Amino acid sequence: MAIDRRTFIRLGLGGLLLGPAMVVAGTGAGRQRLLSCRSDDSGGHFLSMVDVDGGRLLDVALPGRGHGLAVDPMQLRAAVFARRPGTFAWIVDLAGGQVSHRIAAAPGRHFYGHGQFTADGARLLCSENDYASGDGVIGVYDASDSYRRLGELPSHGVGPHEIRLLADGRTLVIANGGIRTHPDLPRVKSNLASMRPNLAYVDVASGRLLHRHEPEGRWHQLSIRHIDVSPDDRVAVGMQFEGDSRLLPPLIAIQQAEQPLRLLSAPDGVQRRLRNYCGSVAFDADGLRFAVSSPRGGLVTFWSTGGDYLGLHEQADACGIGRTAGGGQGFVVSDGGGTVTRVDEDLAATARTSFPGCRWDNHLLTLRR
């Protein structure tokens, strides 16, 4: 349920301000640093920081497979989340690699793999599931008090996955995937026939729903899973279709403010290769283009913020996408075979770096220089 003003003040969210100027942690400063979860050939799972030229800067062993990442505004701490439905979120000091805090899911809740620091770095917001009711919630944790759980906000949907703050630092955009899960049956999707995914805009101060957008009725099984936000608050959306595999639905959307979801499709041959599954979404540093990966199809598609299809990059099992550090319209792409590829503004692969014995997981985050 929505939190009232008194509860909101108790949660300590009333004074949210835009964060201070960004500062880089010391490890690997001066190099383009990449942060991602990975697995190795022995079945171990890690949070790893590398540089784009192949240097390994940090490795932190995890208790299970990691998924999404969040970095605080000062780029001193990273939160790493268990693959959904998961029960751990760890806080890692990026300068030294120490695990400073281990957050366990609250009773009756599990994590959905993603989170976001508030713009002042004072709170950590986590996408979670109230698995008794099936309602999505956003857990609120106090970063200044050992990540004590302060309470929760409604996600205004089922199965919240990736979340992002708008430029105002007060509006949270939530990808509610629409799929109900339970930790006792972790990979069972129990409501596919009735699912209603949505993209929800929520006021962080009150938990109030500002507006909500859903795919048109015939595409109610398009699970909205991953999003990114441009500097001017356009939201790029990547979806996964849970319906009849013979259908060829649009899997990508662009949306802004109160405008409806604008569903996008690639040319037919490319659209079929996506195999009804998008894995990760990222805008470039300038916010003029965005990229969407399809690990099942072995490709990344590129789009303008106006919704134009621009082309593709082929890379087997490619999923993680990061923007090129320092501005521009390039991307960095990681895959399950351990390769990181740089794609320039002409959408051409300019360099590939192999990390032997490494299987990069779904998401990749580029840190500032």
C-alpha positions, 0 to 999 in steps of 0.5 A: 500500500502507499505510505502516508506523509508521516510514514514517509518522514519516518523513512527519511526520504523527505529530504532527497536532493540531487547528489553531489558532483561525481567522484571516482574510486581509486581502483583503476582510476584513469582507465575505463572500468567495467563492473559486472557479475560473472561465473567461472569454469568451476561454478564460482560466482563473482562481482568483478571489476575489469578495465576495457583492455583486459586488466582485472581490478577486483574480484569478490566471491558471491554466495550465488549467481549475481545479477544487477548492480547499483553504484552510489553517486560518489562511485565508492560503493556498489550494491550487487543483487542475487539473481531473481528470486534471490535472498541476498544483496551485498555492498562492496567497497570499490576502492578496496574490494571489501564486502561492507554489508550483507543484506538479507531479504526481509521475511516474506520478501525476495529480491528481484535482481535490481536496485538503485541508490537515491540521488544523495546516496543516503538510501538504497531502493531494491525491487522485491516481491511480497510473495504471499500477496504477489504484489511488487514492492520497493524495499527502502534501506538506510545506507547510513545505518548499516542498510537497515530496512526502513520500510517499503513502497508499492511498485504498483504492479507484479514482478518489479525488476529494473528500476531507475531514477529520473533526473529530478532525483524524486521520481522512480521508474519501475519495470513491473514484469507482470510475472508472479514467482515464489522462492519455493518454486524459483523458476515457475511463472504462475500467472502467465495467462493473466499477467499485466506488466507495466511501466510505473512512475512513482513518487519516491517521497510518498509512494504515490503512482504518478502514471502507469503504462501498459502494452496494448491488450493483445501483448499483455504477455510482454514482460517489461523487464529492463530499462534505462533512462536518458539525461532528458528522461526518455525511458528505453524498454526491453521486454521478454514475450511469454506468449505463443512462440509463433508470434512475433511481437514488438520487444522494444519500446521508447517512452517519456513522461505521460506519453504512451509506450511506443512499441518498436520492431526491427526489420522482420529478419532481425526481429525473428532473430531476437527470439522474443527475448531482450536481455539488457538496455543501455543509452549511450553517454550522450543519450542520443541512442540506445542499445538492446541485447538479445543473448538468445539471438546473439545480437545487439540492436541499436535505436535512436531516441526517436524510435528509428532502427539503426543497425545491429552488432553480432556477438554470441550470447551477448547480454551486458551493455555499458556506455562508453566512458567519457561521452560519445555514442559508443557501447561496450558489450559483454557475453557469456563466453568471456569477451568484452567488445567495444562498439563505436559510434558507427556501430562497428566493433573496434576491439575485443578483449577476452577474459579466459575462464569467465562467463559474464552475466546479464548486466554491465556497468561502466564506471567514470574515469 
